[in-house]
Amino acid sequence: MNVVIKVNDEIKAKMIEYYKDKKRDKIIPYVVFQAEEEDTVITMYESGKVMFQGTSADVDAAMWGVALENTKEKKEEKKKIDAKYYNCNAVGSDEVGTGDYFGPIVVTAAYVTQDDIPFLEKLGVGDSKKIDDSKILKIAPEIAKKIKYRSVILNNKEYNEKYTKDTNMNKIKAIMHNRVLYQLINEEKPKYDYIIVDEFAREARYYEYLKDQPIIQKNITFITKAEDKNLAVACGSIISRYLFLKEFDKLCDSIHIPLPKGAGRDVDTIGEEVVEKYGEDKLKEIAKINFKNTDRILHTLIY
């Protein structure tokens, strides 16, 4: 699938920053950059057009909030749909840690009723990426006391064992989402209107990832930027971030090195320090080895 969108200078700058560590090295005429995001190749042209190629091209394009159809009718329709998914009883799940070289992947499913909405709004619940970590550490325990949820944590040693040519990041995420959603729904028996997942893969692809799983949670509604549109997903995002931060701190304490989050160049510098102090095997235990950081870290070092 190919999707082409036109972006303004503001979105262009944000995309350049977002994909800076996922860029391909080759230089192409009239192309600002070409990057890889799991199943999708993203090409930004000097003209401002961006092409998304791959099975999840439409999902990755939609992530940027670029309306391919921007009519008044479409905007009104979108408002109605957003309200429907906000003012409801829902089970929602979201993940964190997939863009971090160090630190685990955490997925949480949460159950939010319409009666919970005022409480969550008062706390300022929203997408965890838009809330600073100090607030996450404060409000997540309050949410956890009131909201039913299930979480799963995958450390990087386990991630590296699972990651293969046939089992990419999206497949791993799908399996984790499926697990927490099924656990929450079958153990708590919540009365919900929707099961909502922040869309990271097309619906057919998501279920394709799960074809070998013994138990599969069905009837999921996939929504782009769902953490902004549904409070159950937002709670899943916040609780996941809270658990990620706690596990990240434990990891830093265990190796006595303050690890950086994300996957930028500062990560490479600390990665080199980890290898020099503990050896390459330690890096393979605490980092996501398939990230490009690994090649930069290991090729920089001279033994």
Helices and strands as residue ranges (DSSP letters): E 2-6, H 9-18, E 31-37, E 40-45, E 49-54, H 57-62, H 72-86, E 90-96, E 105-112, G 114-116, H 117-123, G 128-130, H 133-146, E 148-154, H 156-162, H 169-188, E 194-198, H 203-209, E 220-223, G 226-228, H 231-255, H 265-278, H 280-286, H 292-300
